[in-house]
Amino acid sequence: MIQIAPSLLSSDFTRLAEAVRLVEEAGADVIHVDVMDGHFVPNLTVGPRVVELLKTKTALPLDVHLMVDRPDEVIPWFLDAGADWISIHAEATRHLHRDVSVIRAAGRKAGVALNPATPLVVLQEILRDLDYVLLMCVDPGRGSQPFIEASHEKIRALRRWRNDLSGDRPRIEIDGGLNLANTPSLVRSGAEILVAGNAIFNAPDPSDAVRRLKAAAEEAGGR
């Protein structure tokens, strides 16, 4: 099943509860929350208190993307805040297996995020332990960047590799530069969880944008 995950990074931070309600009613599947620390990436966004409050405003899973140095230090905060999914960057930790194990031991979904220039090979020893892989299709740290076209081959390569696994297989999430025009090709390449920020919250009608993205993704996924 293809899932649409609106990214609150592109929403009005003074009206987060309203943004969540709007996309949930429009049929979104997941709420994507970008956490930036001003070190791993240049911007600062939200902390665990915001995640805790968002948890009271929606029944949808909260997909927390930690773009932070030393994620091991903050993972417990976001587990306590109620994050349902937590992804950490392979580039940001020295102990990837340990950090992933902490998330899964808490009964939450664990993901690893890769920057555009990070090769898939870094996942070789951890892929079986993941619930999802988050492939960045732009350089992390700010919204409204253009999609990196080489991401298609990376998605296809991960799909081939993932499909060779036995048992449970991690899902493929993509983030950055997604829009209505490239959604079908991304789904055909193998993307299953589609993070969309600017394409939703900067659209004239965000609710309609969610519905159109979902319809385009489902049509492409059915082919």
Secondary structure, DSSP 8 states (H G I E B T S, - for coil): --EEEEBGGGS-GGGHHHHHHHHHHHT---EEEEEEBSSSSS-B---HHHHHHHHTT-SS-EEEEEE-SSGGGTHHHHHHHT-SEEEEEGGG-S-HHHHHHHHHHTT-EEEEEE-TTS-GGGGTTTGGG-SEEEEESS-TT-SS----TTHHHHHHHHHHHHHT--SS--EEEEESS--TTTHHHHHHHT--EEEESHHHHTSSSHHHHHHHHHHHHHHHHT-
